[in-house]
Amino acid sequence: MTNPSSHAIRIALILILLSLATFPIYWMVVTSLTSSANLFADTPQMLPDPAQSFNYADTFKHTGVLVWLKNSAIVAIGTMVLSILLAILPAYALSRFKFRGKGGLGFVLFATQMLPEAMLVVPLYAIFTNLALLNTLGGLILANTAFTVPVITWILKGAIDGVPLEIEEAARVDGCSRLGIVLQVVVPVVAPTLAAASVIAFFHGWNEYVFAQTLVSSQELRTASVGLASFVGELSTPIHTVMAIGVMYTLPAVLFYLMVQRYVVAGMTAGSVKG
Amino acid sequence: MTGISRRTLLQAASGAAALNVTRSFAQTKETLTFAAGLFAEAGRGDKTRAWVDKFNKSQDRYAIEPVAIPFSKLADTVFTQMGGGGGPDLIRFDQTDFFAAVPAGRLFPVDDLLDLSKYKFQAADKFVKVDGKRIGIAFETANYAMLYNPALLKDGAPKDFDAFIAAAKEATGKGKFGYAYRATMPERAGFWFDLSNYVYGFGGQWGGNGEPTLNSPEVIEAITQYKRVYDLGVIPKGADAATYRRMFWEGKIAMNVDNGGVGGIFSAQAPDFKFDAAPSPFPNKAQGITLTMLAFNANSKKKAAAAAFIEWMLQPEPQAELQLLLGASNVATQIPRAEEELKKYPWVTAFDANTPNGQPFLVRSLESKTLDFQQVVCENVLRCLIGGETPKQVMADAQAQALSRILRR
């Protein structure tokens, strides 16, 4: 039986942590719905003022936020799909096959995570210029995928390690090819981990800024991260607009996470208990 | 082939070809990209885009596509693109970034694009020439003066530094602050500008004759006074410039040494807000000037289009329109202010009066190293503001670091 006082302390701790995590988002909503006069009031306004909802209407009317969000969604979903497609087979190979240089290959994949984007952006820009990939969302998807595939490969490898070989052998006895085993047997078993990996890839594509700012200059192809930053002016920043776009930028990502949250938790804990 | 017949494929191909032909007729204008932080500016950004659009409407062959890049990210983004062999065709550079790009050979001399001898340029034009070559056009120059809120200063604008300190103290309280400036690394460029105004105002320079002078008595005195203001509690510590400027036009800040463009922002964002401008309260009249240059990317092949835009923008009418939309700034050529503008913005005269005392925020005789100096100076001044070390000690360290890290001596 749980001690009621320790239960209450646990609940209180959870509430405090929850408040710390959600307060910035709440404050963003409040600021986006605060009048200019109250923005720097001596006593901060703690509740949103619905009468200021015209800030959102103005933002929709005067900025390209919908186009930016659409571009971000294309880049994030593209990065997610391509990363998963490209990571499954190497993850399976690293998990199941024995070959020369396997350790080295795994290390190289791991080492790519140690290189910051800013270091690679100049050579990447030159390569993209030659391949006519500048100013394309496809180019952005490729650049982001290059960064997410290694980490997803490692995550999937860990999950595939936990899949019993007997299942694969049974499939092979039934005449299934190696590719069929991967796609029809292994992938369904590691589906929760795939969901967790998808979230990582999606959020990388959704939040990414350096590539999006450098590799795309066309206003129509801007992602939301770049569009949002473009309001930070040399002399002034329209705080209401930035906060309203901030809310719109955060919401789709939060909704996506809520949709797949169940699988993510299952994926995170997959393989933690063996036997 | 299964599914798609050869005929369908041919029809699709000819359709695509037809579309391509149509598109090539529709896109006869050669488009130049023009990157600037200004396009992202609330108030001035839209007006500048509208100004650029006038060029687009006046042209059959060329068009400008504005590219808004946040001011703080412009240099990093554009230098990265230039390093990769591309980048925008035209760039509005801040003075420090401009002088960093010149020795790297990233900018194409404007002299080689078109003949500019017929234009009467402003005095600040001399700063865009390097080794006798004109590398850019002075797109905007803005003098510095003290903006103040008369409602918060009962004795009006302070005439000297002690009066300024007293007025700042008196105006502080009940959610209001006497003064505002920058003192954080995320706003390194602005921090450098604000520090430089103190240094120039107390008779100092960051360098001269090829030597840094970071530990000169004048610079140490300036940093001492900067710290004095910081320690007084009269500034909204941590507020970035965009925030405290907004606080200013909402009546929360009494004084702010800033450039004329900021006055323009106040007028645009809060037309009913009453403010004025006066000379900065430092012992010397010398103050910085914000100098932004229009430069042409050496990687670009669109020389004729760039020449057409520069030729257009230097005409009296576009220059006058640009000057009006920029606020209390000057443009490349000498354009007298209209009576209407002076009547509408009387505070402009305080900024214009300081033109003879303006100097760029550059390390004299070591201009191309200014960005490196910025880093060293700001890091060390922060040690004194936050870490509690003495101005004399931190500026001695800054001098030593400048000699070893920047000049490799």
Interface residues (C-beta under 8 A of the other chain):
Chain A: S36 A37 L39 F40 A41 D42 V121 V122 P123 L124 Y125 A126 F128 T129 L134 Q213 T214 S217 S218 Q219 A229 S230 F231 V232 G233 E234 L235 S236 T237 P238 I239 T241
Chain B: T33 A35 G37 L38 A40 E41 A42 G43 R44 G45 E65 P66 V67 A68 I69 P70 F71 S72 K73 T77 T80 Q81 G83 G84 G85 G86 P88 K174 G175 D240 A241 A242 T243 R245 R246 M247 E250 K252 G261 V262 I265 Q269
